Amino acid sequence: MRISDLLDIIENQGKGVRSYIECARICQERINEKPEDAASYYLLKIAANRFVDAYDDQPLLSNLADSEFLNFKNYVDQLHAAEQESDPAMKLSTLNRVAAEIANHKLLRSAV
Amino acid sequence: MFSNTYPDRAVVAEMVAKMLVEIKAVHFRSDKPYTFTSGLASPVYIDCRKLISYPRIRSAIMDFAVGTIQRGAGFEQFDSVAGGETAGIPFAAWISERMGLPMQYIRKKPKGFGRDAQIEGDMPEGSRVILVEDLTTDGGSKIKFAEAIRSAGGTIDHTFAVFYYDIFKDAPERLKAHGMTLHYLATWWDVLAVSRKNKYFDEKTLSDVEAFLNAPLEWSSRNGGISELPQKSS
């Protein structure tokens, strides 16, 4: 399984909370199975769990779900590129950049 | 303790539906649908948690709840009332008070450290528990909560929700297959009926809502959501 396959899981399950729960579960599996890429999967697990914490039991408008998905896709795309990167310094730089983006991302509450 | 009045089910359903509309817990919007936990796109959303802020309405609804549980399950069938995290907790508290029973609440997942508790409060081995939540869609969360109750040594044959979506026809059977009978006060069909009768929303909105209620997966698929439910809800 490639890191980008996580996007199919979320899209195929309608970008709802359960799809991110599944995504976080798979990330944990990959952390255990592929420790050399653990940092990438751990960052994505954090991002997925933040989505779950924010929108479980809360209204989520579909346009906001789309926007959050694009944001998550941006993390995945950057980390996918980092996986292919042979220069450790570049790889570390990408990990730090994505970590900062996840940490500073403001999740919005859907107006009902 | 509790009110010994048992209004007709249809009267309860209509009153609860009107109460939910009155406190603006009901939301219809087909232009920008909601994405449910399951990934279902929906033009309807209900926020039963708003009930906790309206003491006259919540008191009437809790009387209806106890009457519905006693009529559907019996008077001496339970040793405790358990609320599902988070929205089920206040309703479980009020119902347990009215029924004179102990209460627990159940976490969605164990804390993951310490005693790894998923059930908070004392629940003696063999306790006959009724699980309370604010609403039921496909029953997935209730099945998980019931597993936690059984793992902790309790028995659970009944579950109650203030509101039942009644859009997935197999939800009660699904709960039955997991050993639970579902009791509830009102459904989307009741909300639709009172909304139409009292002209709470325009007819175009209500027609679109009705189209969703009649074929939720088809409506969802047309509006960017899932087209089939997962075999096993998480």
Interface residues (C-beta under 8 A of the other chain):
Chain A: Q13 G14 K15 G16 V17 R18 S19 I21 E22 D56 D57 P59 L60 L61 S62 N63 L64 A65 D66 S110 V112
Chain B: H27 K32 P33 Y34 T35 F36 T37 S38 G39 L40 A41 Y45 D47 T86 A87 K108 S220 N223 G224 G225 I226 P230 S233 S234
